[in-house]
C-alpha cells in the first residue's frame, strides 16, 4: 500500500507504468475508491496511471468537518507535488469530473488534458444533498446504498452482471459515513457554471444516455462553454466506465491520440 503524507492528510494511491510515460490521473466518484478504475488501468497501455482514494474515502484519511471542492482540488495538487509530477492528463467521473473542472479553472498549469465523465458544473440541489447528509449521518450508508446503486448502473446491467453490481455496492458500504457526508457537502456547495468557460486545455466529455444524476444536457452545457471540447454519449447510467467499459476506453484513447498536451 502506497501512502502519501500531505501535511495533515494521508492519501492512499497507486501508480503503475513506466516512469517516463505520460501520466494520467484517475479521480473517483462519491462513494467509491481507486478500484473503480481497475479496467482502465489495465486497458490503457503506454501511460503511467495514478489512482488515489479521495479524502474521506477508501484507505485515505477521514478528516473532520465539511469538505470543499477547493480542498479536494488542493489534495490532487499536493499529491502531484509529492510524486514530482509537474502536469498530467486528468480523468474524473462525477465528483472526480467536478474536480477536473476546478483544476482546469484554478490550476491549468498542472493539467495537460481533461476527460470529464458523467459530471456537471453543478450537480443537483442543496436540498437533495442536505437530505443525503442527514440520512447517512442518521442511518448510515446502508440506508441509501440500493438507491445509489440504481443510479450508478442500469437495471439490465445489474441483472446481467450481479457480481460487478455487488462489488460496487460493497465499495460504497465500505466508505466512511462521515467521509461520505463531508464530501456530499463539497458537491452541494460547488457551482462552476460561470467559470468553466475559462478552461483552455483539450477537453473531452463522456455522458451516459441513461444517467439520471448528470444528464446529457449537463454534458452539452460543458461542451458548449469549454473551447474546443468534444462529447461522446455512451449507453450507460452514471458509472459509464463500468457499464460501457469498451466504449468509454475507445473514446478516451481516441481523445488521447487526437489531443496534444501543452508543452
Secondary structure, DSSP 8 states (H G I E B T S, - for coil): -EEEEETTEEEEEEEES-TTS-EEEEE--TT--GGGGHHHHHH-TTSEEEEE--TTSTTS---SS---HHHHHHHHHHHHHHTT---EEEEEETHHHHHHHHHHHH-GGGEEEEEEES--SS-S-HHHHHHHHHHHHHH-GGGTHHHHHHHHS-HHHHHHTHHHHHHHHHHHHTS-HHHHHHHHHHHHH---TTTGGG--SEEEEEEETT-SSS-HHHHHHHHHHSTT-EEEEES-SS-HHHHTHHHHHHHHHHHHHH-----
